[in-house]
Amino acid sequence: MPGHTSDVKQGLPVLSLSFAALSAASALGAYLAILVMRTDSVRPPWRIAAVHGGLGGAGLAVLVFALWGAAPRGVAQGVSVFGWDAVALLGAAFLAGLGVWGLRGRSGLVIALHAILAMFGYVILAAYVSLG
């Protein structure tokens, strides 16, 4: 039945929406990292950090929705599990980001953990989206 929820979920639009939200979150994360690394005395604007976290959380939620019950993608290319791998890494990055927020950005180790998990998850998701 055209327009049915399962047809929409299996299509590319929901996955593309997730990838777009996570791409915007990644760009804002890079901007925040540049602000933090330029000088230790300047804390990044909290509004930008909140939008970064909101986009990341929304992108992660939409990604789970896109993958839940959908036909696997990229079986022939060997990337069929990359979607759920990206969910695991990005979910861990989201939790680390909440830790950064709770610590008010005072822990370089938690910031580094957040960034590493997010970058790995984003790259795996990019492979899943492009090869799947």
N, C-alpha and C positions, 0 to 999 in steps of 0.2 A: 504494500500500500504506500504510494508516494507521500512523502511528508511525515511518515510515521517516525516516532522518536528513534527507533533502532536504525532506520535508514539515515537519519541525520547524524547520529553518533558514529556510524561507520564511514561517513564521508569525511572529506578533508577539511571542511569549514570549521568544525569544532576543534580539531587538532591545530589548525592554522591559527585560530583565535588564541589558544593556549600558548603557542609558540610566539605569537606577536606580543602578548602580555609579558611573557618571560623575557623576550628580547628587550622590551622597554625597561623592565626591571633591571636587566643586566647593564643596559646603558646608564641608567641612573646609579647603579652600584659602582660602575667605573668612575663616574663623575664624583661620587662621594669619596671613593678611594683617593682620587687626585686631590680633593680638598683636604683630606686628612694627612696625606703624605707631604703636602706643600709646607705645612707648618703644624707643629704639635699644639700650639696655643689656640688655633681656630677649630672649633667644633662645627661640623656640618649643620646646616639648617635642619631642624627637626621635621619641618613639613616635607622636605625632599626625601628624608629618610622614611617618613610615614608613607609617602606615595610609593617609594621603592618597595617597602614591605607589603603594602596593599596590592600592588601589581604582582609581586612574587607569589603571595598567598592566593590571589584570584587565579593566576596562571596555573598554579599547582592544582587548585580545585577543578578547574576546567579540564586540565590534563587527565586527572583521575576520572572525570565524567566521560571524557572521550575514549578512554581505554576500557572502562568497565563494561564488560559484555560485548565489546566490539570484536569483529573478526581480526585475527592477528595480521599485522602488516609486515612486509619485509622478510617473509619466510625464505624465499629464494636467495636473498642476499645475506641471510644469517643474522639479521638484526631484529628478529621478532620479539625478543625480550627486552630490547633497549628502552621501550616505552616505560615499562615497570621499573627498570633499573634507574631511569631518569627520575621517576617518582620517588624512589627510595633516596637517591642522593639529594634531590631538591627538597624533599621533606626534611631530611637531616639539616640541610642548609637553612631552611625556614626556622627550625627549632634553634639552631645556632644564632640566627638573626634575632630571634626573640631574646636570646641571652645577651646579645650585643645591646639591644634596646634596654633591657633590664639593668645592665651594667653602665648604661649611658655612654657606651663607646670607650670605656676606660681600659678594656682588656685587649691588647694587641693580639694575644693568642686566640681569643674567641673570634675576633674579626678575621684573622687569617684562616681559621677553620671554616668559618662561614663562606669566605670567598673561594676557598679551594673546593669545598663541596658544591657550591653553586656553579662554579666554572666547569667542573667535571660533569655535573648533571646536565648543564646546558649543551655541552658538546655532544654528549650521548643522545640528548633529545634532537639536536640538529641532524645527527646521523640517521636517527629513526625517521624523522620527518622527510629528509631528502632521499633516503634509500628505500623507505618503506612503500 
